Amino acid sequence: MAHAIEIAEFLFLVAAVVAVLASRLRVPYSVGLVLAGIALAFIPFSADVPLTKDLIFTTLLPPLVFEAAFQLQWKPLRRDLPVILLLATLGVILAAALTAAGMHYIAGWTWMAALVFGVLIAATDPVSVIATFKESGVRGRLRLLVEAESLFNDGTAAVAFGIVVAIALGQHFTAFDLTRTLVITAGGGILCGALVAGAVLLLAGPTTDHLVELAFTTVAAYGSFLLAEHFHLSGILATVTTGIMLGNLGHLGAITDKGREAVEAFWEFAAFVANSLVFLLLGLHLAQRHFASVWRPAAAAIVIVLLGRAVAVYPCCLLFARSALRVESKHQHLLFWGGLRGALALALALGLPAELPGREDIITVSFAVVAASIFIQGLTMPLLLRKLGELTSPLDKPAA
């Protein structure tokens, strides 16, 4: 236990130093953290730092999801919900289908391995993009679309992933079975989140102690996730629902102004810690993986996943071209290029059953795609923002 605490303390120190350096050098801190993680792989203690599905999915993902959902404002979210839901459902399906077809026909994978990979890599994780938005002062609809879509497509991708893996392991589903499973898993997750949020709002109402309010939100973030997962429902959608409800209904008196300040500060820090650990561990384990045997499918996957993202964004946005919900062309480009892959893809890949054919290749190629998206898209996102006229503050200014 003491050794684990020492490792955690060291990783937090590295994360803080990297964040400072990344800010000074005006590069996304996620890129700096991955590079730092690669460097850490060459020091003795690195073999003692695990990267498992439970660590990412159960420990680090809930605070990331809750913090982002808590910050979403219901009124603008409701207005753009049709666009967001279409991107998070039809968009995920289109991206997964194109990726699966590409990995089958171009990389030569079996249909089952290609489909599993297509679904797990379809969810986006724009952590470094959102960090760039914050640093550069980008707000409004663009930031809402990027962040909200990633929250909802995480949920739909995780639900679809469970079904696809079950099929790959030999279970048979009729069309009715598939529809029922999707509705129960997603709807049940949302219901769990609503119940937990409602209970927390009732319990927090009588108190004015901001520390108690903070404790309730911590219980809500993890409690909603664990409750839903216990019943084999969507933990991600449960936590998204809880975060949105507490972030918006808390204003009605259940959470005091001081409590809200404390909650926002705490969860911003929790998200920073979780992100830092994810990216450091990603870099550390990237250095330990052997890509030589899969470089061809990995290179193909990087291109195919980008094409899949394009198919997810542009046709879905085209459906709203003649409506009040029309998405500007430049925002479509930023949605496309900002569709980085991250924690959820790694968690799902690492959680693949040992008996699944092609498991190790899927995991290694997933690592390659996540790393490529962070380095290529993450590093170039500020340039694209500047090119499209969206970058107007610190990152746009030359160093003194």
Secondary structure by P-SEA (a helix, b strand, c coil): caaaaaaaaaaaaaaaaaaaaaaaacccaaaaaaaaaaaaccccccccccccccccccccaaaaaaaaaaaccaaaaaaaaaaaaaaaaaaaaaaaaaaaaaaaacccccaaaaaaaaaaacbbbaaaaaaaaaaaccccaaaaaaaaaaaaaaaaaaaaaaaaaaaaacccccaaaaaaaaaaaaaaaaaaaaaaaaaaaaaacccccaaaaaaaaaaaaaaaaaaaaaacccaaaaaaaaaaaaacccccccccaaaaaaaaaaaaaaaaaaaaaaaaaaaaaaaaccccccaaaaaaaaaaaaaaaaaacaaaaaaaccccccccaaaaaaaaaaccccaaaaaaaaaccccccaaaaaaaaaaaaaaaaaaacccaaaaaaaaacccccccccccc
